[in-house]
């Protein structure tokens, strides 16, 4: 019989925030959205624009205004400004959403 260590059980405290298991990839999915849905960003666009502009500093004011809460528009503008693929820009947006739509890097 081969030794197999027992998995440590832990009750998740909601105050701990997301854990790595919260972002565990499902087959065919980059990672699971957990924190903020795009509809929240879109409905609160005026308040989200500054964080978005800080997160992706290559976006111009015209870019941010032109996005107008449309995720696909943001994705296209990120591709143009950063030279990312469709998947890379989508992953960047998902990462930003998973952090509550707030600036990730100071």
C-alpha positions, 0 to 999 in steps of 0.5 A: 500500500502506497502512502498518501498524505491526508489533505488538510481540511480547513473551513474557509473564512469569508474574511480571508478573501479568495484563495488559489482554489477559488481560481482553479481552472476548469477544463477549457476555461482560463480561470473562474470569474469570482469577484466582479461581473462585467455588468457591475462595471458597465452599470457603474462605468463613470466610477470605474473609468479612473481605475481602468485608465490607471490599470491600462495607462496606454489607453487614451482618454478618447479610448476610455470614453469610447469604451462606454462600458462595453467589454468587447470595445475594451478588449479591442482597444487593449489589443490595439494599444498593447499588441495583445491577442484576443485571448491575452486581452480577455485574460487581462480583463478577467484578471482585473475583474477578479480583483474587483475591477480595481487597480492591480498594480501601484 
